[in-house]
Amino acid sequence: MEQNVFFLPHEGLRLAELAEFLGAELVNSDHADVIVKSVAPISRARAGDICYILSRRSRDELATCEASAVICDKALADLVPQHLPVMLSSNPHAAFAMAGGLFYPAALRPVAISGESEIAPSAVIDPSAKLEKGVIVEPMAVIGAHAEIGEGTRIGAQSIIGPNVKIGRDCSIAAGASILCALLGNGVIIHNGARIGQDGFGYAPGPRGMIKIVQIGRVIIQDNVEIGANTTIDRGAMDDTVIGEGTKIDNQVQIGHNVQIGRHCAIVAQVGIAGSAKIGNGVQIGGQVGIKGHVTIGDGVQIAAQSGIMTDLAAGGQYGGTPARPLNDYLRDVAQQMSKTKLRGKKPGGEQND
């Protein structure tokens, strides 16, 4: 892929400096002055790029790699051709991510729509709102009464910050997002089109149909949370919806009212979490998982994609399937089902039916 105009390459950094930044070891000091400017996958890395490998499956791609350096752990260093500089790391994936952030810091947050460095004339800001110094408000954004926004935060074009909302310092609110009835910590990133703090889905059956239950809680988003594009997080009914520190939420995730999510969780796209579910710390949830309301998921749980969670899950386990069960059990069930399907497709004598 040719370099495009959206994210220009870095001016360059010596491998010795990069290794120090990453906490990695440059195997051959003769390569200390090699300059790297960008990151790339191993399959197309060229001079000036740094790439990484995680397994021996990369052996064939390494044979044609032209990168200026390869990050790997010590066990894989023997795979790297001798002409390629090697940087050793106990966690190559994380080291590569850090290198990418160093070379392309602008790509770590939503892209600014305008070059605004202060408050755009077309922004609508209630006189009672309090903005600390260094807040940037892009064109057509609306900030409601008594809202408070901390230093270094950027409010994207056409975004809506509701009355009494509080946003901490060094946050990025992307274009078209709306934040209502919410309190945000520091370093929070909200991507384009996210909807935070709208009322949750609550109704009581009545003699003339469904009667709406008022939703008078809040959304609490702690420090360094990132929320993807078009994700929705409902405010609590009478308690709060809480997203714990450092949690990362992908695009198009639905989080219902009163949900409590712990610290440093990872939630992939199209997950749906029903109201009042409780999710522990360090939980990883694969794409398109559905989680029933009022269940509890313990710390460190990993859930396979497209699973359905109907009951509580014990801490530290791996689960998959619908209804979700321990992952090994689920994989065994799938293997048995596939085996039966293959047997049904065979004629007597082992010939395959058409």
C-alpha positions as CSV (number, residue, x, y, z in Angstrom):
1,M,0.0,0.0,0.0
2,E,1.4,3.4,-0.9
3,Q,1.7,6.0,1.8
4,N,-1.4,8.2,1.8
5,V,-2.0,11.8,2.8
6,F,-4.1,10.9,5.9
7,F,-1.2,9.8,8.1
8,L,2.2,11.0,7.0
9,P,5.3,9.1,8.0
10,H,7.5,10.1,10.9
11,E,10.7,12.0,10.3
12,G,12.6,9.0,11.5
13,L,14.2,7.5,14.7
14,R,17.4,5.6,15.3
15,L,16.8,1.9,16.2
16,A,18.8,2.5,19.4
17,E,16.4,5.2,20.5
18,L,13.4,3.2,19.5
19,A,14.6,0.2,21.5
20,E,15.1,2.3,24.5
21,F,11.6,3.7,24.2
22,L,10.1,0.3,23.8
23,G,12.2,-1.3,26.6
24,A,13.5,-3.8,24.0
25,E,16.9,-5.1,23.2
26,L,18.6,-4.4,19.9
27,V,20.5,-7.6,19.3
28,N,23.3,-6.2,17.1
29,S,24.7,-2.7,18.2
30,D,26.0,-2.3,14.6
31,H,22.3,-1.5,13.7
32,A,22.0,1.2,16.2
33,D,21.9,4.0,13.6
34,V,19.5,2.4,11.2
35,I,16.5,4.8,10.7
36,V,12.9,3.7,11.0
37,K,10.0,5.9,10.0
38,S,6.9,3.7,10.0
39,V,5.2,0.5,10.9
40,A,4.1,-2.2,8.4
41,P,2.9,-5.8,8.3
42,I,5.7,-8.3,7.7
43,S,4.2,-9.2,4.3
44,R,5.0,-5.7,2.8
45,A,7.5,-4.2,5.1
46,R,10.2,-2.1,3.3
47,A,13.2,-0.1,4.2
48,G,12.3,2.4,6.9
49,D,9.5,0.1,8.3
50,I,9.5,-1.9,11.5
51,C,7.4,-5.1,11.7
52,Y,6.9,-7.9,14.2
53,I,6.3,-11.7,14.4
54,L,4.5,-13.8,16.9
55,S,4.9,-17.4,15.6
56,R,6.9,-19.6,13.3
57,R,4.1,-19.3,10.7
58,S,5.8,-16.1,9.6
59,R,8.9,-18.0,8.3
60,D,8.0,-17.7,4.6
61,E,7.2,-14.0,4.8
62,L,10.5,-13.3,6.5
63,A,12.3,-14.7,3.6
64,T,11.2,-11.8,1.4
65,C,10.9,-9.2,4.1
66,E,12.8,-5.9,3.6
67,A,12.0,-4.2,6.9
68,S,14.6,-2.1,8.7
69,A,13.9,-4.1,11.9
70,V,11.8,-7.0,13.2
71,I,10.4,-7.2,16.7
72,C,10.2,-10.7,18.2
73,D,10.8,-12.7,21.3
74,K,14.0,-14.6,21.9
75,A,12.5,-17.9,20.9
76,L,11.8,-16.7,17.4
77,A,15.0,-14.7,16.8
78,D,16.6,-17.6,14.9
79,L,13.9,-17.3,12.2
80,V,14.9,-13.8,11.2
81,P,17.4,-13.6,8.2
82,Q,20.8,-12.3,9.3
83,H,20.6,-9.2,7.2
84,L,17.5,-7.9,9.1
85,P,18.0,-6.1,12.4
86,V,16.3,-7.8,15.4
87,M,14.8,-6.2,18.4
88,L,13.9,-8.6,21.2
89,S,10.8,-8.0,23.4
90,S,9.0,-10.2,25.8
91,N,5.8,-8.8,24.3
92,P,6.3,-8.1,20.6
93,H,2.7,-7.3,20.0
94,A,2.6,-4.6,22.6
95,A,6.0,-3.2,21.6
96,F,4.8,-2.9,18.0
97,A,1.7,-1.1,19.2
98,M,3.8,1.3,21.1
99,A,6.0,1.9,18.1
100,G,2.9,2.7,16.0
101,G,1.7,5.2,18.5
102,L,5.1,6.9,18.6
103,F,5.3,7.2,14.8
104,Y,1.7,8.2,14.3
105,P,0.4,10.0,17.4
106,A,-2.4,11.7,15.5
107,A,-3.9,8.3,14.7
108,L,-4.4,7.4,18.3
109,R,-7.5,9.7,18.6
110,P,-10.4,10.7,16.3
111,V,-9.4,12.8,13.4
112,A,-10.0,16.5,13.8
113,I,-12.5,17.8,11.3
114,S,-11.3,21.3,11.3
115,G,-8.0,23.0,12.2
116,E,-9.7,24.8,15.0
117,S,-7.4,25.6,17.9
118,E,-9.9,27.4,20.2
119,I,-13.6,27.7,20.1
120,A,-15.3,27.9,16.6
121,P,-17.5,30.9,16.1
122,S,-20.3,28.6,15.0
123,A,-20.3,26.5,18.2
124,V,-23.2,27.0,20.5
125,I,-22.2,27.1,24.2
126,D,-24.5,28.0,27.0
127,P,-23.2,30.9,29.0
128,S,-23.4,28.9,32.2
129,A,-21.1,26.2,30.8
130,K,-17.5,26.1,32.3
131,L,-14.6,25.3,29.9
132,E,-11.1,25.2,31.3
133,K,-8.2,26.7,29.3
134,G,-7.1,24.8,26.2
135,V,-10.5,23.3,25.4
136,I,-11.1,23.1,21.6
137,V,-14.7,23.2,20.3
138,E,-15.1,22.5,16.6
139,P,-17.8,24.0,14.4
140,M,-21.5,23.5,15.1
141,A,-20.9,21.7,18.4
142,V,-23.5,22.3,21.1
143,I,-22.7,22.5,24.8
144,G,-25.6,22.7,27.2
145,A,-26.2,24.6,30.5
146,H,-23.8,24.0,33.4
147,A,-21.7,21.5,31.5
148,E,-18.1,21.4,32.6
149,I,-15.1,20.4,30.3
150,G,-11.5,20.0,31.4
151,E,-8.3,21.4,30.0
152,G,-7.0,19.8,26.8
153,T,-10.3,18.3,25.7
154,R,-11.4,18.5,22.1
155,I,-15.2,18.6,21.3
156,G,-15.8,17.5,17.7
157,A,-17.9,19.1,15.0
158,Q,-21.7,18.8,15.4
159,S,-21.3,16.9,18.7
160,I,-23.8,17.5,21.5
161,I,-22.8,17.8,25.2
162,G,-25.9,17.9,27.3
163,P,-26.7,20.0,30.3
164,N,-24.8,19.3,33.5
165,V,-22.5,16.8,31.7
166,K,-18.9,16.8,33.1
167,I,-16.0,15.8,30.9
168,G,-12.5,15.5,32.3
169,R,-9.1,16.6,30.9
170,D,-7.4,15.5,27.7
171,C,-10.5,13.8,26.3
172,S,-11.5,13.5,22.6
173,I,-15.1,13.7,21.7
174,A,-15.4,13.0,17.9
175,A,-17.7,14.6,15.4
176,G,-21.4,13.7,15.7
177,A,-21.2,12.1,19.1
178,S,-23.8,12.9,21.8
179,I,-23.2,12.8,25.5
180,L,-26.1,13.3,27.9
181,C,-26.6,12.6,31.7
182,A,-23.0,11.5,31.9
183,L,-19.8,12.1,33.9
184,L,-16.5,11.3,32.1
185,G,-13.0,11.0,33.6
186,N,-9.7,12.0,32.1
187,G,-8.3,10.7,28.8
188,V,-11.6,9.4,27.6
189,I,-12.0,8.9,23.8
190,I,-15.5,8.8,22.2
191,H,-15.6,8.1,18.5
192,N,-17.9,9.4,15.8
193,G,-21.6,8.9,16.2
194,A,-21.5,7.3,19.7
195,R,-24.5,7.9,21.8
196,I,-24.0,8.1,25.5
197,G,-26.6,8.7,28.2
198,Q,-29.9,8.4,26.3
199,D,-32.7,6.7,28.2
200,G,-32.6,2.9,28.7
201,F,-35.2,0.5,27.4
202,G,-37.7,-0.1,30.2
203,Y,-41.4,-0.7,30.1
204,A,-44.1,-2.2,32.3
205,P,-47.1,-4.0,30.7
206,G,-50.4,-2.2,31.4
207,P,-54.0,-2.6,30.6
208,R,-53.6,-0.3,27.5
209,G,-50.2,-1.3,26.5
210,M,-46.6,-0.7,27.5
211,I,-46.0,2.0,30.2
212,K,-42.6,3.7,30.1
213,I,-40.4,3.4,33.2
214,V,-38.5,6.6,33.8
215,Q,-34.7,6.4,33.4
216,I,-33.2,8.8,35.9
217,G,-29.8,7.4,36.4
218,R,-26.4,8.5,34.9
219,V,-23.6,7.1,32.9
220,I,-20.2,7.1,34.7
221,I,-17.2,6.6,32.4
222,Q,-13.9,6.4,34.2
223,D,-10.4,7.4,33.1
224,N,-8.8,6.3,29.8
225,V,-11.9,4.5,28.5
226,E,-12.3,4.3,24.7
227,I,-15.7,3.9,23.0
228,G,-16.1,3.1,19.4
229,A,-18.2,4.7,16.6
230,N,-21.9,4.2,16.8
231,T,-21.8,2.5,20.1
232,T,-24.7,3.2,22.5
233,I,-24.5,3.3,26.3
234,D,-27.8,3.9,28.0
235,R,-28.1,5.8,31.3
236,G,-29.2,3.9,34.4
237,A,-32.9,3.6,35.3
238,M,-32.4,4.5,39.0
239,D,-28.8,3.4,39.5
240,D,-25.8,4.3,37.3
241,T,-24.4,2.6,34.2
242,V,-20.6,2.4,34.9
243,I,-17.7,1.8,32.5
244,G,-14.5,1.0,34.4
245,E,-11.1,2.6,34.0
246,G,-9.1,1.6,30.9
247,T,-11.9,-0.4,29.3
248,K,-11.9,-0.4,25.4
249,I,-15.2,-0.8,23.6
250,D,-15.4,-1.4,19.8
251,N,-17.9,0.0,17.3
252,Q,-21.6,-0.8,17.3
253,V,-21.8,-2.1,20.9
254,Q,-25.1,-1.8,22.8
255,I,-24.8,-1.4,26.6
256,G,-28.1,-1.3,28.5
257,H,-29.2,0.6,31.6
258,N,-27.5,-0.1,34.9
259,V,-24.8,-2.3,33.4
260,Q,-21.5,-2.3,35.4
261,I,-18.3,-3.0,33.5
262,G,-15.0,-3.4,35.3
263,R,-11.5,-2.1,34.6
264,H,-9.4,-2.9,31.5
265,C,-12.0,-5.0,29.7
266,A,-12.1,-5.4,25.9
267,I,-15.5,-5.6,24.2
268,V,-15.6,-6.3,20.4
269,A,-18.1,-5.0,17.8
270,Q,-21.8,-5.8,17.9
271,V,-21.9,-7.1,21.4
272,G,-25.2,-6.6,23.2
273,I,-25.3,-6.3,27.0
274,A,-28.7,-6.2,28.5
275,G,-29.6,-4.2,31.6
276,S,-28.1,-4.7,35.0
277,A,-25.5,-7.2,33.9
278,K,-22.3,-7.0,35.9
279,I,-18.9,-7.6,34.2
280,G,-15.7,-7.9,36.2
281,N,-12.2,-6.6,35.6
282,G,-10.1,-7.7,32.6
283,V,-12.9,-9.5,30.8
284,Q,-12.6,-10.1,27.0
285,I,-15.8,-10.4,25.0
286,G,-15.7,-11.5,21.3
287,G,-17.8,-10.0,18.5
288,Q,-21.6,-10.5,18.4
289,V,-21.8,-11.9,21.9
290,G,-25.2,-11.5,23.6
291,I,-25.4,-11.1,27.4
292,K,-28.6,-11.6,29.3
293,G,-29.6,-9.0,31.8
294,H,-28.8,-9.3,35.5
295,V,-26.1,-11.9,35.0
296,T,-22.6,-11.6,36.6
297,I,-19.4,-12.3,34.7
298,G,-16.3,-12.8,36.9
299,D,-12.9,-11.2,36.6
300,G,-10.7,-12.3,33.7
301,V,-13.3,-14.2,31.8
302,Q,-12.9,-14.7,28.0
303,I,-15.9,-15.2,25.8
304,A,-15.8,-16.6,22.3
305,A,-17.5,-14.7,19.4
306,Q,-21.2,-15.2,18.8
307,S,-21.8,-16.8,22.2
308,G,-25.0,-16.3,24.3
309,I,-24.6,-15.7,28.0
310,M,-27.6,-16.9,29.9
311,T,-26.2,-17.5,33.4
312,D,-23.4,-16.2,35.6
313,L,-19.8,-17.1,34.5
314,A,-17.1,-17.9,37.1
315,A,-14.0,-15.8,37.2
316,G,-11.0,-16.8,35.0
317,G,-12.8,-19.1,32.7
318,Q,-13.0,-19.4,28.9
319,Y,-16.5,-19.8,27.5
320,G,-18.2,-20.3,24.2
321,G,-21.5,-21.3,22.5
322,T,-25.2,-20.7,23.1
323,P,-25.9,-21.2,25.9
324,A,-22.3,-20.5,26.8
325,R,-20.4,-23.3,28.5
326,P,-16.7,-23.9,29.2
327,L,-14.8,-23.5,26.0
328,N,-13.4,-27.0,25.8
329,D,-16.9,-28.4,26.3
330,Y,-18.2,-26.2,23.5
331,L,-15.4,-27.1,21.1
332,R,-15.9,-30.8,21.8
333,D,-19.7,-30.5,21.2
334,V,-18.9,-28.7,17.9
335,A,-16.5,-31.5,16.8
336,Q,-19.0,-34.2,17.7
337,Q,-21.7,-32.5,15.7
338,M,-19.5,-32.0,12.7
339,S,-18.4,-35.7,12.9
340,K,-22.1,-36.8,12.9
341,T,-22.8,-34.5,9.9
342,K,-20.0,-36.0,7.9
343,L,-21.1,-39.6,8.8
344,R,-24.7,-38.8,7.6
345,G,-23.2,-37.7,4.3
346,K,-21.6,-41.0,3.5
347,K,-23.0,-44.0,1.7
348,P,-22.4,-47.6,3.1
349,G,-18.8,-48.6,2.4
350,G,-17.5,-45.1,3.1
351,E,-18.4,-43.4,-0.3
352,Q,-19.6,-39.8,-0.1
353,N,-23.2,-39.0,-1.0
354,D,-23.7,-36.3,-3.7
